[in-house]
């Protein structure tokens, strides 16, 4: 089709609405409005109009001053709701769709909404769009307009030739495909493809495309109906061409091009170009290498409708913030904030307060080492709390020096005062305060004791007074309880100071909380503080937990509540508390059995939960009968070595020997023996890698196991000795096949787990010690350590165990062959051995340690080794090893340099010729 033919806007939009939907970003307000009218009619098959969906107001007379406002009407159908979302997205110009996924086509004569959304996505796509996407279009070819199909051909051709063809050939391949289109689509498609080339950084192709678009628009009048849009498109193409010249040519050429556009342009003749190009002209002319190097400021000041809240955005403030121009950013944020307040734009001003606060905090962080501004910090905190955006607090980095400089009792009181205002909004404000206190109390210098406690107590009061909720926007109870746990983890030594307040909050939740989520969080929190609760508080919490379980039906399957309840009642400190309270102990065991017997998969937990209760509590016939079913299931599963939880079942039988009895312990030995023997089979047991847990239990529960099998003579040690032989066989196999110690996974691991090897080595040494077979295991481990994949983990396990066996000779060869990771992981243990060593053993160990520190360091822990070397007068030895490399590496890190330089200086009394 000749480009001389011009379709009227309505005809063009009707015939090519799919293509125009792709090119929607080129349309001025009036034309976009007309296109959307047609899209709604075409999509709905003429059954729905835009007026059915929206109230609308349109004003303005030209592309640079038109304004269109729409407000959705109340509609009922899902298809109408889809169309409303689609139109809003097109007007907001955010490249979103109408979210067609949940919408079924219920307008038979229209277009499938998923196809319409796919066309929208094509319009927002760059050349990275996969060749077969969007897939919805492939199944709707018969409903696609011919012009849109041709556009897809043009897009795919350009996409395919982008990296392989010269600029001229690139456009020669596209031009024949354009003949199906008349103006203005003809030129706008060229412009769009050129824009996509610019996005792909192919500016040589871009420039040719812009020149082609300029040529088309320069000779096209557009007629009465297109004239305003035609002038706008011509000016846009001209400015785009100048932008491309700025990239591919010299600064002088760019300045000449853009200034040439503006030299005779006025608001009367080219309002859009005069308004848009002024900033580019200013910057191009100001370039140091531009000819003349003289910038004339021709930027246009534009006042958009000042009483519309969308006119006021934070882009300028963000720009200054990102450049580090904090004063300018603050001025812009305040200018924006006070206008939003004046307009009553509550949602926008909350976001502005959030970002304004972040900008202020970053400014304070930049100057905190030289300047302190408490009033600015307090303002930032008030802005954060007033924003009610609790999620924003979690994203703030909170440097420790900033917290130490500003967070004090006064700051806490200001935050509390701001948070507790205005009734219903208090929940949202307090959620921000909890986030602040949670971040500060876990990062502040521990010396600020009273400040930490002030925050801690406030969070405890909120946990007490506010319920949990499934609606996160009003859930203050759960975040408060979570904060109590996190603060406790970071300030363990201060937990006793707030124990009574936390106990009060926990009890309030357990006794009056409406949702079980609040009870659940309270029970988890109680476990964090259980060791600092006084007897009265602990007793009340235990009693309240028992009341909760007694009132619940296991069949309801509320294990998110049942599990933490049982975990709390069976923690070691509660068991210790009820050890002399038989009635309370009976009630706990009763609930353990009640919930553990309800489901088969709870059998394991039942047995583990009974551990460390007084044996007398489960010796009664009624209790034994309730235990028997779960016990029989565990015994059976302990022999099913292909099960993923076989090791857990074996461990359960060994955890409570008095309950398992001889038969249960015998099954544990049988199961463990089969698991270990499976190492030599083609497919080993899944439980093999974690069988060390059972080996450690045999050592740790030796006395209880011996008591449970006391009627069977030497049976226990006979079984244990046979099991140890299996352990030796596993190590012999692992020496050749280290993947014996690799966990089961998809895809299969290619190397053993460092943790599993360490734990296996440690458990093997423990069981060997109990049998008097330390020599045997040491020989086996020495051979295994020759394998590089096993060596470091074995050496670490040996170092771990050696601290508990000071009588054992120090193995210097292990230390000297460790790599950096293994050496530093074990260095704390080596230093403990060094403290206990005497004479030549002490000197030899210190020499080995200092040699490795100088080889692998610097690290802060090196200070202890170097000071020990100085104490033992090893100055000559250290200088002989050479300090230059170590000192140079140390000086690259300011913190290490300040910490270690004085200590290293101890060895520079005399210069060594070896350096």
Phi, psi and omega in degrees: 000136181291143177285355176285339181281132181237123176273145174294153184309311184298318180294318180296316180295323181289314183288330188231035187297331179292318178291319178295329176297325175293321185263022187301332184289351177272348190274136170290170188306312185298318182287324176297320178300315180294319179298317182294322174306313183290321179299316180298315181294316182292319182292324182268003182069027178081006183271346182228141176244164179297324179296333176291334186262329190220150157275145182214152175226130178233135178219164180107161186235351183212168185302339185264354182227011181282145179222135181228124179240137178230142173232126184295140174273168176283121178232161184248322186288149179292327180291320177297320178296321176300313181298322177298315179296320180298311182296317179301318180296321179293322180286319178290342178056045180256009180064016175277170180248191177268007179058065188279350187310313182275002186263128174263141182293114179242014174241098193299327185271359184262197181255140177303126180305327180294329176291318179298315178298323178297321177295319177301318180293326175299320180294333180263003185274150171258191183287358176278357179300125180302147184302330183262013181248155349289137187293338181298333184287332183294334183261007183229028186302324184290341181261357180276141179290149183300320180298322179291322176299320179294322176299318178300321176299317180297315181299313182294323178297313178297319180298316182290328184266357189305311186263352188251350186239156175288158184306314183295316180294324178306313183280331177296328179287335184271324188306315180299332182284345182277349186293347178284349187248144173260175175288144006268355182302322181308308184285324183291327176294318176302313180300318182293316178297320177297321177299319179293326174296320178298318178299326179274007179066026175260068190288339176293319176291324180300313183299318179297319179297318179295322178297321178295318180295318178300318180298319180294312184289332182289334181256007183248124181277321179090345181070179185299320187282332182258355196301311181300315179294322181298315178299319180296315181295323177298314181295320178296317179297320178297315180294323178296321178298317178297323178296320179293321176299322178301330181275314191264347184241196183275161175303325179295318179296320179296314180297320180295319182294312185286321178290329177296327178294324187266353189301323182236022182263139179230172176298330182289321185266318184222067186299322183291317179294319179298323181284323188271329192267353185300317182293317178298320179296318180299313183290320179296317181290334182276356181297133184302333183260006177284139181298127182095326176042053181221114184262131173251126184280104180245022179296144182262131174271127184238127172257105175286168183308104191290345180264007171262129184294333181291343177296329188261107179234172189263014186299317180294318179298317178298320180301313178294320180301311182294335177276355182080013178269079192291322180296317178295320179298316180297319180297318181290320178297318180292320178300319179291316185297315184289333175286323177293323176297316181298326181272353183070027182277078192296318182296314181294320184290331175295318177295319180298318178300319179300311182287325176300315179298316179299320179296317179296319181295322178293322176299315180295324178297324181293332187245005190298332181287339184243341188209141179238129181232082183302321183296324178293319178297316180298322178295319179298319180293318178298318179298317179299313182294318180293335179291335183060021181261082185295329180296335182293329183295321182295339182268357181276130184292332179049074175301142184296324180292330176292316179296314181297328183283330191240332187277108178218185183301319179299315179298318180297317181294323177297316180296316180295318181296320180290325186284331189269010184277155160066047165050253189297327180286350183299321182304312183292322179291318180294330176297323175293317180299319177299316178298320178296309183295325178297316180290316183291314185292340179265355181239341186291154177302127182303341180293339180278061189299311184294326178294316179300314182294325178297317178293316183300313182293325178294317179297321178297322179294324178291320177298327179286318192268342185242134181286160169279160181211147175288342178273108189299332184291342178235016181271097177262334184296309183293313177301326179294317179293320177298319179296321178301321179289317182293319178297320179296321180297327182269343183227056187304321185290346181258002185299325181298331181291337181244011185301318183294319179294318179293319179299319179298317179295316180298312181298319179299318179295315184292329187265333187231349183300135183281328182256149180286345178293322177295319177298317181301311181296325179295319180294320177296319178296320180302325180294330179290330185250004190302329183281352179247356174291142174284169185301321181295311180297316181297318179298319180294321181291319176300314180299315180296324179293319178296322178297318179300311182294321181296332182270355183259150177258120180304335181291342180292338176065045176260061184293337171302336174263319184296317185299307179295331177297312180291324178299319179293313183294338182253009176290155190300323183288327175291319177300320179293321181296322184268004184299330178252017179235082191298321181296317179294320177299319177299320182293323178293314180298323178301316180289324176300315181289322182299314182276327180290333181275349186288323181232143183298323183287358176266000182301317180301311181299323180303310184293317178296323181293332181282350182299137175073006166281157178302133183302328183297338183289336180237031175262346179294145182305321182294323179288316180300323180293327178287330180283333191300318180300305177302322181296318179297321179296318181294319179299318179296315183288338178291343180259357179267084192286349176272358177280146182290338182251024181299318180297321179297321179291321177297316180296323179299319180293329181272347183286320181236076184303325182296330177277319183293323182070180183300315183297320179293319179293322177299317177296325177297316178296317180298314181297316181295322178297318180293322178298315181292321179294335182292346179300331181271358181268167183300318176238113182279165179294142177299332182282355185298316187298330182252018179293345178299332178301316180292322178299316179295323178295325177299326179282310187290328181256025184307310185298314181294322180292315179300321178297319182291334182245023186298337180280002186242028173060231183272018184306315185300311183286331175296314177296320182294320180295318178297322179295322180298323177298323176295322179299317179298321178296321179298317179293324177297320178290318182296331178301324180266330183232081184301339181291357170305328182259029175258137181289156176291128182196161172240128352291162182301140179296156179255356177208158182290160177280127179301319182293315182295318178298315179301312184293323176296317180296317181296314180295322179297319178294321181296315182288329177294319178300317181296330180265358184072030183245029183301323181298318182298313183290326180297321179294318181294317180292326178298319178293319180296325182291348174291340176277121186299334181284344181250338193303305188298317181293322178294315179299320179295319178296320178295321177293320178301315183285332185293333179297324179278353180233071186296341180285346182285136179300145179284130180265092183293331181296323178298315180298317186287343180254000178295150169275180186300313184297311182296321181297311183287331175296326183264356188297322178300320179290322177297321179294324176296320176295321180298323180297327182271340185286158178221162173062218183297327180298321179295315182293315181297319179294317181296320178299318180295319181292316182292327177298317180289325177297316180292335180280317187259337188287188011270150172220154180304325183291346177301332182304319181295321180292315181295321178294323176295320179296320177294320180297327181268010178059043179263031183301314182296319180298316181294315179296326179294334179285339180093120183256350189298309182299317179298316181296320180296318178294322181296322184288346177285345182239113186301316183297313179294323180299314180295324184282321189260338184305314179298326182286316177298327179299337178299335185261008181252024179300321176232139178285132180269140178286349180280346182278000000 
